C-alpha cells in the first residue's frame, strides 16, 4: 500500500459553506470550479449521491470510486442510473466487511448492479469519493455514507490531482490484493486487514482482540487483554 497519509499545503481560496439551511445540493455547494476547495455542513437534506450528481454536472462523464460504510437500495439504484446514462464512465466501491451481515439485501443489490469485480470489502469506515476524467480530479470527503441520513453531516470537495493520485494508488492496490473479496469470511478479512493496510505489509497482530462473530467486538474497548 502507499504511505498511510497524504499531506499538502492549504489551498488558497478555500470556501466555507454554511449549508445547514439549504434544501438542495445546488444551493449548498454552488458552482464547482477548477482548483476548488469547498467545505460545508448540512442537515442531511440531500445524500452523497446527490453531491456526486452535482459534481458530475460540472465535470461531465467521469470515473467514480466510492468508499462507504453502508449503502441503501435507493441510492444504489440512483448510482446505477448515472452509470447507465453515461454520467459515470466506470464505478468502483469499497465497503465495510459488516455490510453483508447488516444489510444482505442491499449488498446483493450492489453486487447485482455493479458486479463483484467493481467491489472490494475490508474493515472500512472511511467515507470518500473520487471523480476523475481528463480535466478534473475531484475528491469528496465527509461524514456521509451512501444513504440518506437526516443528521448533521459534513462534506468537502477538492479539485486536487496529487490527492487523487494518492487515493487512486491506494485503492488500486486494494483491488489487486482482494480479487476474490466475496469468497473470504469476516474472520479472514480481519486477519488480512493489518497486512493489507500496514506500510511494511506485516500483520499488526490485532486479530487476537477481535471476536469474528457477527456481533463481535474489539476486546480492548471492554478493558480486556490477552497480554
N, C-alpha and C positions, 0 to 999 in steps of 0.2 A: 504494500500500500504506500501511497505518497505520504509526505510529512503530515502529522495529525492536525496541524494548524496552518491557517493562511493569514498572512499579515500584509497590510498595505497602509500607506499614508491616507489620512482622511481626505476625501474628495472635497474640492471647493464647490460651493453652490448647493450643498445638501439642503433639501427641503423637508421640513417637518409639517405633517398634515394632521390637524386635529379633526379626524374624520368620524368622531363618535356620533354626531347628529345626522350625517348624510345617509340617505335611504338607499343609495345605489353606488356601485363601484366607480362609475364615471365621475360622480360628484366628489367622492372621497379621494381618488388618486389624481384626477385631472390628466393632463397630457403627458404621455410618455415621450421623452426626448433623448437623443443620443448623449451618452455620458451622464444620464440622470442618476440621482441618489435620493430616493423618497422614503421617508419613514412616517408611519401613522398608526393610529389606534381606531378601532371600530367596535361597535356593539354586536358584531356578528350578523348584521342585517343582510350581508351577502357572503358568499362562500369563496373558497380558494379557487374553484373552477371559474367563478365569475371574474376573479382577478386575472387568472390565466387568459380567459377570453378577451378581457380588456387589453392586456398586453399584446395579444396576437393581432388585434386590430391595428396596432402601431407597427408591429414587426412584419406582418404578412406571414405566409406559411413558414413554419419553423419546426425544428426537432425539439421535443419536450421530454424532460425527465422529472418525475415526481417522487420525493421521499416523504412518506407519511406513516403515522402510527395506525390510523384506521381510515376507512372509507365507507361511504353509504351508496346504496343502489342507484339513487337518482343522480348523484354526482359521477358515478362510474359511467352511467348511460350518457350523460351530457358530454363527458370527456370523449367517449367513443364517437359521439355525433360529430365532434370537432375533428376527429381523425378521419371520419368518413367523408366530411365535406371539404377536406383539403386544407383546413386551417392549421392542422397539425400534420407534419410530414411523417414523423415517426414518434413512438411513445414508449417510454420505459418507466417502471415502477420499482421502488424499494419499499417493502412493507415490514412490519414487525412480525416476529415469529408467532405471537399470540393471535394474530388476525384470523388464521384458520380456525382456531378454537373459539374465539369470541364471536366471530361473525362468519360462520361457514357458508351461508348463502351468499353474502356479499363477496367473499373470497372466490367462490365458484363463479360469480358473475364477472369478477375482474379477470379470471383466467379465461373464461369463455369469450369475453370481449376483446382481449388483447393477446392471449396466448401465453403459455408458460415461458417461452423464450424472452418475453418482454418484462418478466417479473423476477425479482430476487428477494429472498426472505432472510432477515437477520434480526438480531436483537436491536431494534430500531425505535428511537423516539425523536429523531431529527426530522424537522419539517422544512423542506426547501424544494424549490423548483428551478430548473434551468430551461431557458427558451433561447435557442440558438439557430441562426442562419448566417448567410454571407455578410450581413450588415449589422446584426445585433448579437449581444451577449448578455441577455437579461438573466439575473439571478434574483429569485424571490425567496425571502426568508421571513419567518414569523412563527406564530403560535398555532396557526390554523391547520387542521387536518383536512382530508378530502371529504368533508361532510359539513352540513350547515349546523352551526352551534351558536345559539343566542347568548353569548357571553362576551366579555371584553377580550378582544383579540388584537394582536399587533401584526404589522406587515412592513416589509422593507423591500424596495426594488432598486437594484443597481445594474447599470449597463457597464460591465467590468470584464474585459477579456481575460485578465490574469486570474480572477476568481473563477471564471467559467472554466479555464483550462485546468485549474487545480481540482475542482469538483468533478469535471469530466474524467480526469485521470483516475480519481478515487473510485468513482462508480464503475468505470470500465474494468478496473482491477477486480472489484467485487463480482461483476457479471462473468468475468472469465473464470474465477475460482469456484463459482456456485452454479455451474450449468445445470446441475441436477438438483436444484434448490428444493423442489417439492417432494423429492424422494427421501429427504433427510427427516429424522424425527426432531422434536423440540429439544430433546436431550443432546442429540448430536450437534445441533446448531449452537447450543450454548457452549459446548466444548470447543467448537471451532471459532467461536466469537473472538476470544483473545488472540488466537492465531491470525485470523483474518485482518484484524484491525491494529495489531501491535506494529511498531516500527520495524522490529527485527524479525517478525514472523514467528516469534516464540510464544507459547502458551503463557498466559498470565496466572495460571493455576488458581483461578477464581471459581472453577466448577465445583469445588468441594463445598462452596457456600450455597449453591443453588439446589432447590428441590425441583426436579424436572416435571412434576405433575402439573396438570392444567392450572391449578390454584397455588402452585409453588411460590415460595418467597425467597428472598435473599436473607439468609440466617443472620448476617451481620446487622440487619435492621432490627432483629429481635434481641440483639445483645449477646449472641452465642458465637462460639468459635471452636474449631477443632484443634487449635494450637495449644 
